[in-house]
Amino acid sequence: MLASVVFASVAGFFLLIGGMKLTETALSRWAGNRLSSGLERATATPLRGFLFGTAASAALQSSTAVTVLTIGFVNAGWLKRTRSIGIILGTNVGTCLTTEIMSLNIHRYGWAVLGLSFASWLWTAVRGEMAGDASRPIGRLIAVRYASVAFAGFGLLLVGFQILLGIGPALQHSGAFLNLMDHAAWNPEWGLLGGAALTAVVHSSAAVIGMAMSLAASGTMSPETGIAIVLGANVGTCFTGLVASLGGGPGGRFVALSQLVLNVSGALLFLPLIPLLQGTAELLAPGDASAQIAHAQTLFNVACSLLALPLAYWPGWGRSSDRSPELPTR
């Protein structure tokens, strides 16, 4: 039984990550230029930057991708560091879309989505060959091809979530795992630290939260423990940005450290408020532990971002940015 649980856990987890990365890659290649064009206008104010970060993270299904892009834009001098704060706050909200979709219980359609995506991609390939150049599909076929690959990634995500749902009943017979969950329920700090560590390792907060949702749906994990993991995942997702900023200038490090400070502060602020978060989420989704975790993540990220957004308007950021040697003068 242990071997089957481990295999299902690893397979489901990697399908979650692989699906999100496939969607992220397809959409970023198609929309990457669109993200950089008009960046100055889209981030003219912290509020606009917040909305831009939210939309970009929701579209790419990856806050990490948008954070790394933002670090690159700041290092390249395309974006002032002051404008990056709103974007970072927006990424925390935009990333909630993936887990909210998981809470809709549409995982049973995962294979159908994969089949339709493959058929759509095959159609663009055939049309491209008929046009005489399969590697460069003409016109709107490019958008259809990227959309097909993105939906294929979404299908993999649903299949992975369905596999993870199946391990819950087996874990309910594991005394060691139940003792661990009981310990985490009495000590939410362990859930926070575990969520942070696992997210830092796999570079995907949505995958870690998705696993917590699957365990909560089967009754193996309490919603409160799942919410503690959500808080930790919000901290662990900063790790990729910190690594990406090491090879750049001080502007990129400013973005990464700002994200770390904001996310750690939010997690510590809401750690004692986990019962309040769970109670509010339960009002939105009574009897559905998986959806409660997803809703709690959204409530937490929206509240943290709105609380921190006024800080982005502090005039001191502008003076600090103006002295930055990395931004080119025109």
N, C-alpha and C positions, 0 to 999 in steps of 0.2 A: 504494500500500500504506500509506503514511504517513497519508493522509487517513482510510482505513478504520480504522486502529488508533486514531487520535485520536477519531474518532466513536464507536467501540465503547467506548473508555475513558471518555469523557465520559458516554455514555448509561448504561453499566453503573454508573458511580460515582453518578450522580444517581438511578438507580433504587434503589440501595442506601440512599442517604440518604433519598429520598422514602418508601421503604417503611418505614424505621425511624421517620421523623417521623409518618407516617400511623398506625402502630401506637401510637406514644407519645401522639398527640393523642386517639385514640379511647379508650385505656385511662385516660389522665389525666382526661378529661371524665367518664368513668363512675366511676372510683375516686378522683377528686381529693378529694371530701369524706371518703372512707374513710381517706385518708392523713392528713388533719389531725385527724380524730376519734380520740381515744384516744392522741394523740401523747405526752402526758406519761407515760402508763403504758408505752407501747412503747419509750420511751427512758429509762426510770428509771435504768438503769446503762449504762456504755459498751458492755458486751457486748450488752445488749438493743438499743441503738442500732445496733450493728454488724449484728446480725441483721435489724433493721428496714430499714437501708439496703441490705443485700444483697437482701432479698426485694422491696423496692420497685423497685430498679434492674432486677432480673431480670424483674419483672412488666411494667414500662414499657419494657423494652429500651433504657433510656437512663439512664446515670449523670448526664449533664448535666441532665436534667429534675429528678432528685431533688436534685441539688446546688443548682440555682436555687430549687427549692421550699424547701429548708432555709435558704438565705439569706433568703428572704422570711419564713419563720417566725421566724427570729431577729430580723430587723429589726422584725417586728410585735410582738415580745415574747411570742410563743406558745411559744418554745423557748429555753432558756438556751444560751448559746454552748458551755458545757462538754459539753452533750449532743449537740452537732452533730459532735464529733470522731468518735465511734463511727459515726455515720451516714455520714460522708465515707469512712471506711475500708471500710464495707460496700458503698458504691457501686462501689468499684474491683473488688470480687469479683463483685457482681451483674451487672456489664456483660459479664462473660465468657460469659454464657449465649448471647448472640447469635453470637459467633464459634465457640463449641462446637457450636451447631446447624449452622453453615455447614460445619463439618468432617465432618458426617455424610453428606455427598455426596447430599443430598436435593434439590439444586437442579433436577433434571430434573422435579420435581413442581410447579414454580412456577406454570405456567399452569393446572394442575388446581386448585391452591389458590385462584388468582384466580377461576376459574370457579365453584367451590363457594361462595366468599365472596360473589360477586355474586348467585348464586341465593338464598342465605340472606338477604342484605340485601333483595332484591326481594320475598321472602316476607313479611318484616316490614313492608315498605311497603304491600303489598296488604292484609295483615291490619289495618294501621293505618287505611287508607282504609275498609275494611269496618266498622271501629269508629266511623267518623265523624270522626276527627281524625288525619290522616296525619302531622302535625308532632309529635304527642305519642303515640307508640305506648303502649298500655296494658300494665300488668303486666310480665311477664317479657320482653315483646317489646323493651323498652329494652335489657336486657342482651344479648339475641340480636343486636340491631342493632349495638351497639358492638362485640361480639365479631366480627361479620361484617366490619366495617371494619378491625378490628385484624388479622384473618387476611388480609385483602386486602393490607394493608401488608407482612405477612410473605411473601405471594406475590410482591409486587414485589421484595422483598429477594432472594428466591431467583432470580428472573428476572435481576436485575442481576448477581448473582454468576455465573450461567451465562454471561452475555455477557462478563464480565471473564475468565472461563476461556478464552474463544475468542481473546483477543489474545495469549496466551502464545507460541504457535507463530510468529506474525508477528514478535514482538519478538526471538525467537531468531535472526532473520536481520538484526537491526539491530546493526551494529558499535558505534555510539555508546552504545546502551543496554547492551550487554554490557560495554563498557569501564567504564561507570558502575557496574554491578553488581560488577565486579571490584575497582574502587576502594573501594566500600562494604564489600566482604568483608574487605579488608585494613585498613580504617579504620572500625570500627563506630560511631565518633562521628558520621560523616556520616549513617549510617542513623538514628541517634537524633535528630540535628538535623532531618533531612528529615521523619521521622515527626512530630516536634513541630510543625514549621512547617505541614505539610499539615493536621494535625488542627486546629490553631488557625484555619486558613482555612475549613475545611468544617464545623467544630463537631461532628465525629463521629469518635471514635476507632475505633469498630467498622467504619465504612466504610473507613478507611485500612488497618486490619488486614485487612479482607476483601480488599482489592485485593492486599496483600502475600501473602495466602494463595493467591489465584488465580494469581499469578505463580510462587509456589513450587510449586504443583501442576503447572504446565506445565514445570518445570525451568528457568525463566528467572531465578529468584532463589533463592539458597541459603537454607536455613532459618535460618542464623545471621544473615544480613542481615535477614530477616523479623523475627527476635526483637529485633534492634536497633531496628527500626521500631516494634515493640510498646512498647519502653521509651520511645521518643520520643512515641508517641501518648498514653501515660499522662501525660506532661508537658503536651502540647498541649491535652489536654482541660480543663486548668485555666483556659484563656483565657476561655471563656464565663462561668465563675463570677466571674472577676476583673472582667469587663465588667459583669456583673449587679450586682456589689457596689458599683460606683462611685456609684450614685444613692441608696444606703441609708446606714445608720448604721455605727458602728464594729463592731457585732456581725456584720453581714453581711461586712464586710471581714475580720474575724477568721476567719470560716468559709472565705472564698476564699483567704486567705493561708495558712491551715493546710493546705488541700488542696495548694496549690502547694509548700509546704515538704516535706510528706510525700511527694508524688509525685516531686519532684526528687531528694530524698534516696534514695528507693527505686531510681530509675533509675540514679543514680551508683553506688549500692552494688552493683547487679547487672550493670552494664556490663562489668566484668572477668570476670563469671561466666557470660557468654553461652554458652561451650562446655559448662559444667555444665548449664545450663538445656536446651540443645539435646540433650545426651546423655540427660538424664532423660526429656525428651519423646519422644525416639526409642525409648526402652524401652516407652513407652506406645503408640506408633503407629509401629512399624517400617515403613519404606518409604513412608510417607505424609507428605510434607513439609508439606502444608497443615494436616493435623491436628496435626503437631508444633508449628507456630506457635501454634495455638489452645491446645494443652495448655501450652505454655511461658507464654503469657499468664496462664492460670489459676494455674499454679504460682507465677509471679512475684507476682501480685496477692494471692494467699492468703498467701504468705510475708511480703510487705511489711506487709500489714494485721495479721497476727498478731504480727509483731515490734513494730509501732507501737502496738497496742492497749493495752499496759500504761501507755503515756504518758498515755492518756486518764484514768487513775485518779489522776494527780498532784493532790494537794490544792490546789496553787497555782492550778490552773484555776478551782476553786470560789471562792477568795478574789478572783481577778480578776473573775470574773463577778458576784460580789455587789456589787462597786463600780461595775458598769456602769450608766450612767444610762438606758440604753434599755429596760431591763426594768421593766415596771410593777409596782408593789407592790400587793398585794391585802390 
